[in-house]
Amino acid sequence: MKLDDRDAAVKTALDALLLKLPGVEGGEMTGLAAYFVNDRMFACIWNGAVGIRVPGTVATELQFSRDNIAPFQPKGRSSTREWVEVRYADPAGYAKDLALLKQSLEFVKTGKSG
């Protein structure tokens, strides 16, 4: 898969954070760089941002409480309300959201928020 420079930088930052967590594997889904647990996607990269799956109530709360989180719409398509987009100008910023990324992983892995 060929990534533009922005997505490649985000992928490098996320690889360093996520691939060391137990059970996490990197891959691709529908042309997006993605992260999986138990063969289920919990995060992916699109247009310089990271889409993550969290409980619907958490997604709603995040969208109203943080200015760098919005509904996730990869390739202009709407996704479920459980998916949100997290965006940082500097990919190093994703390290600040390691707990949120882990919550996404646990939600997808167990069906419950972490």
Backbone bond lengths (Angstrom), bond angles and torsions (degrees), N, CA, C in turn:
res aa  C-N    CA-C-N  psi(-1)  N-CA   C-N-CA  omega(-1)  CA-C   N-CA-C  phi
1 M - - - 1.444 - - 1.519 108.62 -
2 K 1.323 115.74 134.99 1.460 121.87 178.79 1.520 108.63 -98.62
3 L 1.320 115.86 123.15 1.460 121.81 178.67 1.515 109.40 -108.21
4 D 1.349 116.14 145.61 1.458 117.43 172.77 1.530 108.41 -71.94
5 D 1.321 116.80 170.61 1.470 120.73 -174.83 1.519 112.55 -58.88
6 R 1.320 116.76 -39.83 1.466 120.99 -178.23 1.530 110.58 -65.25
7 D 1.345 117.48 -48.36 1.457 120.65 179.14 1.524 111.42 -66.06
8 A 1.338 117.12 -35.79 1.461 120.70 178.24 1.530 110.61 -63.62
9 A 1.323 117.21 -38.66 1.467 121.00 178.59 1.527 110.60 -67.26
10 V 1.332 117.14 -40.81 1.462 120.64 177.42 1.531 109.54 -64.66
11 K 1.335 116.98 -42.02 1.461 120.99 -179.98 1.523 110.92 -62.02
12 T 1.312 117.49 -41.84 1.464 120.72 178.06 1.528 110.57 -59.79
13 A 1.325 116.36 -44.77 1.471 120.71 179.44 1.531 110.88 -64.27
14 L 1.332 117.42 -44.24 1.468 120.12 -178.81 1.522 112.19 -71.00
15 D 1.321 117.18 -37.75 1.465 119.26 176.79 1.527 109.98 -55.16
16 A 1.322 117.02 -44.23 1.463 121.67 -178.79 1.528 111.53 -64.08
17 L 1.328 117.18 -33.23 1.469 121.10 -179.17 1.526 112.91 -83.90
18 L 1.320 116.10 -45.12 1.461 120.05 -167.22 1.522 115.80 -94.15
19 L 1.320 117.56 -35.28 1.466 118.69 -173.59 1.522 113.74 -70.33
20 K 1.336 117.20 -11.21 1.466 119.71 175.94 1.531 111.79 -89.95
21 L 1.334 117.32 -6.79 1.465 120.48 179.26 1.531 109.99 -80.65
22 P 1.331 117.30 141.26 1.465 120.26 -178.18 1.532 112.51 -57.98
23 G 1.322 115.60 130.82 1.459 121.85 174.81 1.515 115.69 84.84
24 V 1.327 118.58 -4.76 1.464 121.14 -177.55 1.522 110.07 -87.23
25 E 1.322 114.55 133.06 1.460 121.29 176.03 1.519 108.95 -128.52
26 G 1.311 115.43 144.63 1.455 120.96 175.02 1.515 109.54 -91.06
27 G 1.311 116.66 157.41 1.455 120.65 178.55 1.506 110.79 -176.83
28 E 1.308 115.18 -151.89 1.462 122.30 -177.88 1.522 108.93 -142.24
29 M 1.315 115.85 142.40 1.459 121.20 172.86 1.518 107.83 -143.01
30 T 1.286 116.23 127.56 1.469 124.44 -178.78 1.533 112.56 47.04
31 G 1.329 115.39 40.48 1.457 120.36 177.46 1.512 115.29 81.59
32 L 1.328 117.82 5.74 1.457 121.75 179.54 1.520 109.93 -107.34
33 A 1.322 117.72 138.73 1.461 120.64 169.90 1.519 106.37 -64.60
34 A 1.340 116.87 131.74 1.457 119.80 -171.86 1.523 111.66 -140.92
35 Y 1.325 114.85 164.40 1.462 123.32 178.85 1.524 107.64 -126.56
36 F 1.325 114.40 135.84 1.459 121.40 -172.87 1.524 111.20 -127.05
37 V 1.322 114.80 151.76 1.452 122.70 168.35 1.527 105.42 -135.77
38 N 1.313 117.15 132.03 1.474 121.81 -175.64 1.526 111.51 51.17
39 D 1.321 116.24 40.94 1.469 123.13 179.60 1.524 113.96 62.73
40 R 1.329 117.77 19.46 1.468 122.39 177.83 1.524 108.98 -119.69
41 M 1.316 116.23 131.96 1.459 121.05 -177.79 1.528 110.80 -73.75
42 F 1.337 115.77 131.21 1.468 120.13 174.59 1.520 112.39 -117.64
43 A 1.319 117.31 -15.07 1.464 120.68 179.46 1.525 109.10 -153.98
44 C 1.330 115.09 150.10 1.463 120.14 176.03 1.518 109.29 -153.22
45 I 1.315 115.12 166.58 1.459 121.69 -176.04 1.521 108.74 -114.34
46 W 1.340 115.30 131.62 1.460 120.68 176.58 1.514 109.37 -150.42
47 N 1.318 115.92 126.41 1.459 121.93 171.58 1.532 112.76 56.66
48 G 1.333 115.89 40.57 1.458 120.43 177.09 1.508 115.41 78.49
49 A 1.323 117.67 9.81 1.461 121.96 179.70 1.530 108.97 -128.66
50 V 1.317 115.48 171.52 1.455 121.78 179.07 1.528 108.93 -117.47
51 G 1.312 115.35 126.27 1.455 120.86 173.29 1.515 107.83 -93.36
52 I 1.332 116.78 132.44 1.461 121.10 177.43 1.522 109.49 -131.75
53 R 1.314 115.01 151.74 1.459 120.98 178.68 1.523 108.84 -104.03
54 V 1.314 116.27 124.49 1.466 123.61 178.97 1.530 107.81 -136.90
55 P 1.331 117.51 165.56 1.471 118.31 176.05 1.530 110.84 -54.34
56 G 1.324 116.93 146.15 1.459 121.69 -177.56 1.513 114.03 -53.73
57 T 1.332 117.35 -39.52 1.468 119.97 179.87 1.523 111.00 -66.64
58 V 1.318 116.79 -37.19 1.471 121.06 177.81 1.531 109.38 -67.48
59 A 1.328 116.57 -42.59 1.466 120.75 179.12 1.523 110.82 -58.07
60 T 1.310 116.48 -46.43 1.468 120.89 179.76 1.522 110.69 -62.30
61 E 1.315 116.67 -46.86 1.462 121.06 -179.59 1.528 111.30 -60.23
62 L 1.326 116.79 -44.15 1.463 120.66 -179.79 1.521 112.04 -62.31
63 Q 1.329 116.65 -40.85 1.464 120.07 -178.34 1.520 111.99 -65.73
64 F 1.325 117.20 -29.31 1.464 119.75 179.69 1.522 112.88 -89.94
65 S 1.333 117.44 -19.36 1.458 119.29 -174.46 1.531 114.08 -103.97
66 R 1.328 117.78 -13.83 1.465 119.93 -177.29 1.518 110.39 -131.79
67 D 1.336 115.27 135.89 1.464 118.77 -177.49 1.528 113.65 -82.35
68 N 1.333 118.32 -6.33 1.466 120.08 179.03 1.539 111.62 -104.78
69 I 1.327 116.91 16.85 1.462 121.74 178.56 1.523 108.82 -126.23
70 A 1.336 114.87 133.07 1.468 122.14 -178.40 1.531 108.13 -143.99
71 P 1.341 116.85 171.08 1.465 118.60 173.91 1.535 109.51 -60.01
72 F 1.317 116.89 142.77 1.458 121.86 -179.29 1.519 108.69 -86.97
73 Q 1.342 115.72 122.56 1.464 121.57 -179.17 1.524 109.57 -133.61
74 P 1.340 117.14 73.32 1.462 118.97 -178.79 1.517 111.64 -65.34
75 K 1.312 115.08 137.15 1.467 122.10 179.54 1.527 111.81 54.06
76 G 1.356 116.12 29.76 1.452 121.35 177.38 1.520 115.27 77.61
77 R 1.330 116.79 4.86 1.465 120.36 -179.31 1.517 110.13 -99.11
78 S 1.320 116.14 140.73 1.456 120.16 176.33 1.516 109.82 -71.05
79 S 1.316 116.28 147.43 1.456 121.81 174.84 1.527 107.90 -117.40
80 T 1.318 117.01 -177.42 1.460 119.36 -179.46 1.521 110.18 -69.94
81 R 1.303 115.97 164.98 1.465 119.90 -178.19 1.519 112.42 -68.30
82 E 1.332 117.77 -11.40 1.460 121.48 177.60 1.526 112.91 -79.58
83 W 1.320 117.69 -10.57 1.461 121.13 -178.86 1.528 110.56 -102.09
84 V 1.323 115.45 129.33 1.464 121.31 174.98 1.524 109.21 -127.34
85 E 1.314 114.86 159.70 1.453 122.76 178.47 1.521 108.60 -107.65
86 V 1.323 115.85 129.34 1.463 122.41 175.92 1.525 106.60 -111.10
87 R 1.325 116.70 129.51 1.468 119.97 -176.19 1.535 109.99 -131.67
88 Y 1.326 114.63 132.11 1.464 122.70 172.80 1.520 108.09 -127.12
89 A 1.329 117.32 140.95 1.462 120.69 175.86 1.522 110.05 -64.79
90 D 1.330 116.57 -36.91 1.459 122.76 178.27 1.533 107.86 -108.77
91 P 1.331 118.53 118.61 1.462 121.06 -178.20 1.531 114.39 -55.07
92 A 1.327 118.02 -22.22 1.464 120.31 176.89 1.532 111.02 -62.54
93 G 1.323 117.29 -20.95 1.462 121.62 179.75 1.517 113.58 -61.41
94 Y 1.333 117.72 -25.16 1.465 119.86 -179.01 1.521 112.56 -62.74
95 A 1.321 117.27 -22.37 1.465 120.32 176.52 1.529 110.64 -61.55
96 K 1.336 117.29 -29.75 1.469 121.27 177.87 1.527 111.37 -65.63
97 D 1.328 116.63 -22.04 1.459 121.25 -176.87 1.527 113.12 -106.69
98 L 1.332 116.94 25.06 1.461 119.12 179.83 1.526 111.09 -58.34
99 A 1.324 118.30 -40.56 1.470 120.47 179.25 1.529 110.65 -62.52
100 L 1.325 117.22 -39.58 1.465 121.23 178.48 1.533 110.59 -67.44
101 L 1.319 117.06 -40.75 1.458 120.91 176.99 1.529 110.64 -63.39
102 K 1.322 116.79 -40.04 1.466 120.27 176.87 1.529 110.96 -66.44
103 Q 1.332 117.32 -35.92 1.463 120.94 177.15 1.524 109.79 -62.73
104 S 1.323 116.92 -41.05 1.456 121.25 177.38 1.529 110.32 -61.93
105 L 1.322 115.98 -46.88 1.461 121.26 178.76 1.529 110.55 -56.72
106 E 1.325 117.32 -48.54 1.473 121.13 -179.01 1.523 111.88 -65.50
107 F 1.319 116.84 -38.50 1.469 120.59 178.91 1.518 110.77 -60.78
108 V 1.317 115.99 -45.52 1.474 120.22 -179.08 1.531 110.27 -71.77
109 K 1.325 115.98 -39.51 1.468 120.35 -177.08 1.531 111.64 -67.13
110 T 1.316 117.03 -41.89 1.463 120.34 -172.81 1.522 113.74 -113.48
111 G 1.330 116.16 -13.47 1.460 119.19 -174.93 1.510 112.53 81.66
112 K 1.356 116.48 9.75 1.470 121.61 -179.89 1.513 109.13 -130.62
113 S 1.317 116.60 153.84 1.463 119.22 176.46 1.523 108.80 -73.04
114 G 1.347 114.72 148.08 1.467 120.19 -175.43 1.419 111.80 -88.76
